[in-house]
């Protein structure tokens, strides 16, 4: 018996969401119920077999450009590491209705949350900003709290975007190649607030990953949820090197600016950090 291609796509995306949730927990980026994620896709999907319960919800902001799109999003208070084993209990599928003010939310009968993540406003704003041109069919957004990145964001000098990037992107050649625009940095703002939502959208016009000072990071990808996860892993590894160097008394200078520029020339990567 052949498999419905839309159902297969949904299964694949949910499987990758589970892999991402488990990996975030493995790298100490999602303790307990910390972190959230979403995947937005153009067009209808065969949701009902897995998410048979439906209700209409008011969205935290109007997103008319996403009308007809499906957003898979994590439930509030859920552990990302449990999604792989119990996806239907921890995820909701929201189909944005005409006009973008309401959504039809599909959940499973065994769901373990009352509402979706409290930072759904930021997820929706990022999806609309990226997808309203019509050129993007899928976008994934991950929020996590990696240990070393979050710690460094509590130190004032690392809240300066240029300083943070010049310090973090010097430890491995791969880092500048995978995020040549660097990491955006925002000062502390109330989690889930409209201010945080607006400033995150603004920063992500130039970056694929943004550090929320004293809070964590948010990353996006037009490829897959695993692509967004990769960015978090690259950034957290860089932050760990930086932390180790601080603990060791800053004995190393890492790659020099000249060496990083040489790497970028060899790979034809444009950047203005070094």
C-alpha positions as CSV (number, residue, x, y, z in Angstrom):
1,X,0.0,0.0,0.0
2,X,1.5,3.4,-1.0
3,X,1.9,6.1,1.6
4,X,0.2,9.5,1.3
5,X,3.1,11.8,0.4
6,X,1.7,14.6,2.6
7,X,1.4,12.1,5.5
8,X,5.0,11.0,4.9
9,X,6.1,14.6,4.9
10,X,4.4,15.2,8.2
11,X,5.9,12.1,9.7
12,X,9.4,13.1,8.5
13,X,9.0,16.6,10.0
14,X,7.8,15.2,13.3
15,X,10.6,12.7,13.4
16,X,13.2,15.5,12.9
17,X,11.5,17.6,15.6
18,X,11.9,14.7,17.9
19,X,15.5,14.4,17.0
20,X,16.1,18.1,17.6
21,X,14.4,18.0,21.0
22,X,16.5,15.1,22.1
23,X,19.7,16.6,20.9
24,X,19.0,20.0,22.6
25,X,18.6,18.1,25.9
26,X,21.9,16.2,25.3
27,X,23.9,19.4,24.9
28,X,22.3,20.9,28.0
29,X,20.3,23.4,26.0
30,X,16.8,22.4,27.2
31,X,16.5,21.5,30.8
32,X,13.1,20.3,32.0
33,X,10.5,22.2,30.0
34,X,12.8,25.0,28.8
35,X,12.8,25.8,25.1
36,X,10.3,25.6,22.3
37,X,10.1,25.0,18.6
38,X,7.9,25.4,15.5
39,X,7.8,24.5,11.9
40,X,5.7,26.4,9.4
41,X,4.7,24.9,6.0
42,X,2.8,26.3,3.1
43,X,-0.4,24.5,2.1
44,X,-2.6,21.8,3.7
45,X,-1.4,18.6,5.2
46,X,-3.0,15.3,6.2
47,X,-3.2,16.1,9.9
48,X,-6.3,14.4,11.1
49,X,-5.0,10.8,11.4
50,X,-2.5,11.8,14.1
51,X,-4.2,14.9,15.5
52,X,-7.9,14.3,15.6
53,X,-9.1,16.8,18.1
54,X,-9.8,20.3,16.8
55,X,-10.6,23.7,18.2
56,X,-10.5,27.3,17.0
57,X,-8.0,29.5,18.8
58,X,-7.2,33.2,18.5
59,X,-3.6,33.7,17.5
60,X,-1.4,36.0,19.5
61,X,-1.0,38.3,16.5
62,X,-2.6,38.6,13.1
63,X,-0.6,36.8,10.4
64,X,-2.6,37.2,7.1
65,X,0.4,36.2,5.0
66,X,0.3,32.7,6.6
67,X,-3.4,32.0,5.8
68,X,-3.7,28.4,4.8
69,X,-0.3,27.5,6.3
70,X,0.3,24.8,8.8
71,X,2.4,25.4,11.9
72,X,3.6,22.5,14.1
73,X,4.4,23.9,17.5
74,X,5.4,22.6,20.9
75,X,3.0,22.7,23.8
76,X,3.6,24.9,26.8
77,X,5.4,23.3,29.7
78,X,6.4,20.2,27.7
79,X,9.9,18.6,27.7
80,X,11.5,18.8,24.3
81,X,13.3,15.6,25.0
82,X,10.0,13.7,25.2
83,X,8.8,14.7,21.7
84,X,10.6,11.9,20.0
85,X,8.8,9.2,22.1
86,X,5.5,10.9,22.5
87,X,5.0,13.5,19.6
88,X,1.3,13.6,19.7
89,X,1.2,14.3,23.4
90,X,3.6,17.3,23.1
91,X,2.8,18.9,19.7
92,X,-0.1,20.8,18.1
93,X,-0.7,21.6,14.5
94,X,-2.3,25.0,13.8
95,X,-3.8,25.8,10.4
96,X,-3.9,29.6,10.0
97,X,-7.4,30.7,8.9
98,X,-8.3,33.3,6.4
99,X,-7.4,36.7,7.6
100,X,-4.7,35.4,9.9
101,X,-6.4,36.2,13.2
102,X,-7.5,32.7,14.1
103,X,-6.2,29.2,13.7
104,X,-7.7,25.8,13.7
105,X,-5.6,23.8,16.2
106,X,-5.3,20.1,15.8
107,X,-4.2,18.0,18.8
108,X,-4.2,14.4,19.9
109,X,-6.7,13.0,22.5
110,X,-3.7,12.3,24.7
111,X,-2.2,15.8,24.6
112,X,-0.4,16.9,27.8
113,X,-0.7,20.7,27.6
114,X,-3.4,23.3,27.7
115,X,-1.9,25.8,25.3
116,X,1.0,26.1,22.9
117,X,4.3,27.8,23.9
118,X,4.0,31.3,25.5
119,X,6.5,32.5,22.9
120,X,4.2,31.5,20.0
121,X,4.0,35.2,19.1
122,X,7.7,35.4,18.2
123,X,7.5,32.1,16.2
124,X,4.5,33.4,14.2
125,X,6.1,36.8,13.6
126,X,9.3,35.2,12.4
127,X,7.4,32.8,10.1
128,X,5.3,35.6,8.6
129,X,8.3,37.9,8.0
130,X,10.2,35.1,6.3
131,X,7.4,33.6,4.3
132,X,5.3,36.6,3.2
133,X,7.4,37.0,0.1
134,X,6.0,33.7,-1.2
135,X,9.5,32.4,-2.0
136,X,9.8,30.3,1.2
137,X,7.7,27.1,1.5
138,X,9.0,26.0,4.9
139,X,10.7,27.7,7.9
140,X,11.8,26.2,11.2
141,X,12.4,28.1,14.5
142,X,14.1,26.8,17.6
143,X,14.5,28.5,21.0
144,X,16.8,26.9,23.5
145,X,19.0,27.8,26.5
146,X,22.5,26.4,25.8
147,X,24.6,26.5,28.9
148,X,27.7,28.4,27.8
149,X,26.0,30.8,25.4
150,X,23.5,31.8,28.1
151,X,26.2,32.1,30.7
152,X,28.3,34.4,28.6
153,X,25.2,36.6,27.9
154,X,25.1,37.4,31.6
155,X,28.5,39.2,31.2
156,X,28.1,42.8,30.1
157,X,30.8,42.8,27.4
158,X,29.4,39.8,25.7
159,X,26.1,41.7,25.2
160,X,27.9,43.8,22.7
161,X,27.2,42.1,19.3
162,X,30.6,42.9,17.7
163,X,32.6,41.9,20.7
164,X,30.7,38.6,21.1
165,X,31.1,37.6,17.5
166,X,34.8,38.4,17.3
167,X,35.4,36.4,20.5
168,X,33.2,33.4,19.5
169,X,33.9,33.0,15.8
170,X,37.6,32.7,16.3
171,X,37.7,29.1,17.7
172,X,36.9,26.9,14.7
173,X,37.2,27.5,11.0
174,X,33.7,26.0,10.4
175,X,32.0,28.7,12.5
176,X,32.5,31.6,10.2
177,X,31.6,29.5,7.2
178,X,28.3,28.4,8.6
179,X,27.2,31.8,10.1
180,X,29.1,34.4,8.2
181,X,26.6,37.1,9.3
182,X,27.4,36.2,12.9
183,X,25.1,36.0,15.9
184,X,22.6,38.7,16.6
185,X,22.5,40.0,20.2
186,X,19.6,41.5,22.0
187,X,19.5,42.9,25.5
188,X,17.3,41.2,28.1
189,X,13.6,41.6,27.4
190,X,10.6,40.0,29.1
191,X,10.2,36.5,27.7
192,X,7.1,36.2,25.5
193,X,6.7,40.0,25.3
194,X,5.7,41.9,22.1
195,X,9.0,43.9,22.5
196,X,11.0,40.7,22.3
197,X,9.0,39.5,19.4
198,X,9.6,42.8,17.4
199,X,13.3,43.0,18.2
200,X,13.9,39.4,17.3
201,X,12.3,39.8,13.9
202,X,14.4,43.0,13.3
203,X,17.6,41.2,14.3
204,X,16.8,38.1,12.2
205,X,16.6,40.3,9.1
206,X,20.4,40.0,9.2
207,X,21.1,36.9,11.2
208,X,20.0,33.2,11.3
209,X,20.6,33.0,15.1
210,X,20.0,35.6,17.8
211,X,21.2,35.5,21.4
212,X,18.6,36.8,23.9
213,X,20.7,38.2,26.8
214,X,20.2,36.3,30.1
215,X,17.7,34.0,28.4
216,X,19.0,31.8,25.5
217,X,19.0,31.8,21.7
218,X,16.6,31.5,18.8
219,X,17.6,30.1,15.4
220,X,15.8,29.7,12.1
221,X,16.3,27.6,9.0
222,X,14.5,27.4,5.6
223,X,15.9,23.9,5.2
224,X,14.8,21.8,8.3
225,X,14.5,21.9,12.0
226,X,17.9,20.1,12.1
227,X,19.4,23.0,10.1
228,X,18.3,25.4,12.9
229,X,19.7,22.9,15.5
230,X,23.1,22.9,13.7
231,X,23.4,26.6,14.1
232,X,22.7,26.3,17.8
233,X,25.3,23.6,18.1
234,X,27.9,25.7,16.2
235,X,27.3,28.7,18.4
236,X,27.2,26.7,21.7
237,X,30.5,25.0,20.8
238,X,32.1,28.4,20.1
239,X,30.8,29.6,23.5
240,X,32.2,26.6,25.2
241,X,35.7,27.3,23.8
242,X,35.4,30.9,24.9
243,X,34.3,29.8,28.4
244,X,37.2,27.3,28.6
245,X,39.6,30.1,27.6
246,X,38.2,32.4,30.3
247,X,38.6,29.7,32.9
248,X,42.2,29.0,31.7
249,X,43.1,32.7,32.1
250,X,42.7,33.5,28.4
251,X,45.9,31.8,27.4
252,X,44.8,31.5,23.7
253,X,43.9,34.0,21.1
254,X,42.2,31.5,18.8
255,X,42.4,32.0,15.0
256,X,43.7,35.4,14.1
257,X,41.6,37.9,12.1
258,X,44.0,37.4,9.2
259,X,43.6,33.6,9.3
260,X,39.8,33.9,9.4
261,X,39.9,36.3,6.4
262,X,42.1,33.8,4.6
263,X,39.5,31.0,5.3
264,X,36.7,33.2,4.0
265,X,38.6,34.0,0.8
266,X,39.3,30.4,0.1
267,X,35.6,29.5,0.5
268,X,34.3,32.7,-1.1
269,X,32.4,33.7,2.0
270,X,31.5,37.3,2.5
271,X,31.7,38.6,6.1
272,X,32.4,41.9,7.8
273,X,33.1,40.7,11.4
274,X,36.9,40.4,11.0
